[in-house]
């Protein structure tokens, strides 16, 4: 299971590099955590962001920690419970970061990794007369040192670390190590595992294929519509009437954008009332633009 997670991290890393690098707009396109977008309905970012990384060193250190802690956690809880702890604690870490660092862009698996450490630590406290107790206590320095670093380095999102840690500790206390003895327990574990895989797949599909997510437009479509409409309005101000094909090629991301496109079409096709139409277009575009820029914190105006 660890190999699959590492492969997924590398896959997202490669996609980020090939699509433009580690700029904030590009990380946001690939699912980085960002409060205004999550509050706007893009809940998938709470999960997807744990597979993204900000640079090669970020990926290297998280991959190393995942490999080391992952082997220990998987050996104690088994691969299916390990995956549940990883995904759940990583998502809890993202939720904490969403609540405490609302306007901060966040990526990385460290919240999920803290969850693995938290699960081992909590299991060690619960099972005091076992080898898990010694293992859990040996994890404590890792937790304390990395939390201390997080409090002293502003670039580190310690809210995600704390959230992941608490989520992992809760699961580590609730979940029983090893394979269930009773048949119903094995069935329950199988059901939870299938639901978890389905949740991850659903999150990925609805984010990267917005037509499956009730009309949510991808960030690229919003940026493209904004920039092309702005270019069309600039040409109109210079006295040039754009060709109808330029209007027809616009791809509106929402209802207000559709209204702007319709107004532009009427402006090009009708000789009458162009002055009043232009005023309405400029007002509608300005209102739409203000809402978009507020939602995306200015990132939307960058041309991809």
N, C-alpha and C positions, 0 to 999 in steps of 0.2 A: 504493500500500500504506500510506503514511503516513496518508492521509486516513481509511482504514478503522480504523486504530489510534486515531487521535484521536477518531473518531466513537464507538468502543467505550468510550473513557475518559469521554467526555461522557455516554454512555448510562448507565454505572454511576454517574456523579456525579449525574445527574438522578434515578435510582432511589433513591440514598441520601438525597437531599434530600426527595423525596416520601414516603419510607417512615419518616421520623422524624429525619433529620439525622445528625450526625456523632458521636453517642454511641458508646461502645465496644460496647455490645450490638448496636446497629444495624450498625456496621461489621463485627462478627463475623457477623451474619446474612448479610451480602453477600459474605463470603469473606475477611475480613482474616486476615493471617498471625498465628497464635497457637500456640506450641509444644505445649501440652497437647492441643489439639484435633487438630493434625496428627499427633502421636504416637498419638492415639486412633483414627486411621484416616482423617481428613479431609485426605488428601494434596493434594486439589485446591486447597487454599488457597495452596500454594506457587506456583501459576500465577495464580489469580484475583486475588490481592492486588495484582498489578502493574497492574491496571486500576482499582483503587480509589484514592481520594484523601481526605485528611483535611479539606480546606476549599478554598475557591475559589482562594486564592493558591497552594496546593500544586498544584492542577490547572493553573493558569495557567503557573507556572514550568516544570513538567514538560512541558506541551504545547509551550511555546516551545522548550525544549531538544530535544524530540523532533522538532519541525519542522526546526530548524536542523541538528542532527547527523544526523537521518534522511535529509534530502535528500543530504547528502554520502555517507553510507554506502550509500544506495540507488544513487547514481550510480556508485559504485566497484564494488559487488558485485552489483548487480541486485536487483530487488524480492523475488525468492524467497529468495536468500541473506540479504538484509537482514532479512526476517521471521524466518528461522531464527536469526540472530544475536540479534535482539531478544528472541524468546521464550525461547531457550535461556539467554542470559546473565541475563535477568530471573529465570528459575527458579533458576539457580545462585546468584544474589544472595539469593533467598528461603531457599535451603538454608543458606547461610552464616549468615543472620540466625536461622534456626531453631536452628542449632547453638550460636551465640554469644549470642543474645538470646532464650533459650527462652521466657521468661514475658512477653515484651514483644509487645504488639499492633503490627503493622506493616502499612502500606499505601503504595502509590506506585510509580510507574514508574521511579524514579531508578536502581534497580539495572540495569534494562534499558538505560537511557540511558547509564549508565557502560559497559555492554557495547558499545554502538555506538562510544563514544570509544575503548575498548580495542581494538576490531577495527581502527579506522583507525590507531591508534598502532602496533599490531603489524604491520599491513600496510606501514606506512611503514618500519619497521625491516627487514622482509624484502626489500622492493623498493627498495633504496637509490638506484638510478640512474633513478628514475622520479619523476613529479610526485606520486605517492602518498607518497613519502618526505617531501616538503615539507609535504604536508597532514597526515601523521601527526605530524610534529614540531610543527606549529602547534597540535595538540590537547593537547599535553603540559601547557601552563599551565592549561588548563581542568581537567584531571585533578588536578593538584597543588593548585590553589586550592580546589577543591570537596572534596577529601579533607581538606585542612587545616581547612576550615570544619566538616566532619563530626566531626573529632576535638575541636573546641572547643565545639560546640553539643550538649548532651546529648540534645536531642529528636530529633536526626538519627540514623538507623540506618546508621552507617558500615559495619557488617558486610555489609549488603546492597550497599552501594556497592563495597566491595572484592571481594566475591564476583562481582558483575556485571562488574566491570572485568577480573578474572582470566579469567572465562568468555569474555568478548568478545575478550580478547587471544589466548586459545587458538584460538578459531574464526577470528579474523582472520589468524592464522599458518597455519592449516590450509587454509582456504577460499581458492580462487583467484579473484581479481577478474574481473569480466566474465562473458561467456557461454562455456560449455565449447565447445571446438573439435570434439571427437569426439562422435559420436552417442550412444555409451553414456553419456557424461558428461551429456548433455542428458536422457537417460532417467532417470539416477540423481537428477539435480536435481529432475525432475518427481515421482519417487517420494517423495523426502524432503519435498518441499513438500506433497504430498497427505497423507502420514503426519502431518506437523506440524499441518495444518488439522484432521485427524481427532482428533488428541490434544487440541487446544484445545476442539473441539466435545464430545468425550467428557468432558473435565473439567467443562465447564459443565453438561452434561446430568446427569451423576451427582451433581453438587453441588446443583443447584437442583431436581432431581426425584429425591429420595432413593430412591424405589421402584426406580430403576435401579441402585442402588449397594448391593445386598445388605443392605437393611434399615436403612441409616443413617437415623436420624430427624433432621428439621430442628430447628434450635435453637428455633424458635417452638413446636413441638409439645412439646418437653421443658419449656420455661418454662410453657406453659399447663397441662400435666398437673401439674407441681409446685405451681403456685399454686392450682389448683382443688381438688386433693387436700388441700392445707393448709387451705383454706376449709371443706371438708367435715369434716375432723377437728376444726376449731375449733367448728363447729356441734354436733358430737357431744359435745364437752366441755361445751358449754352446755346439754346435755340435749335437743337437737333431733335427731330422726332424719331424715336427708336423704331426699328422695323417690328412688325407684328410678331415675327418669329422669335425675337428676343423676349417678348412678353410670354409667348406660349411655352418657351423653354424653362420658364421659372417653375420651381417645384415648391409650392407653399407647404410649410410644416404644420400649420394650424389654421383655424377658421379665420382669424384676423388677417393672416397672410393671404388666404384665399380671397378675402374681400379686397385687399390691396391689389392683387393680381387682376381681379375683375375690373377695378377702377382704371388700372393702367391699360387694359384692353379697350375699354370704352374711350379712353383718352386718345389712343392711337386711331381707332376706327371712326370716331365722330369728330367732325370739324367744329360743330357747335358746342358751346359751353365748356371749352377746354380750360378756360381760366378758372372757373368754379370747380371743375373736376381736379385740376392740379392742386388747388388749395385743399380739397378733401383728401387727395392722395398724400400730400405732404403731412397733413394732420394725422391721418391714419397710420402712416409709416412712422412718424415721430412717436406716437403713443405706443405702437407695437415695439419699436426699438428701445424705448425707455424701460418697458416691462422686461424685455429680453436681457438688456444690459444689467438691470438690477438682479435678475435671476442668476445670470452667469458671471456677475461681478466683473464685467468689462472684457472677459476672455472672448466673448462672442464676436468682438469687432476685429479680431485677428484673422487675417486671410490664411487658409490652410495651404 
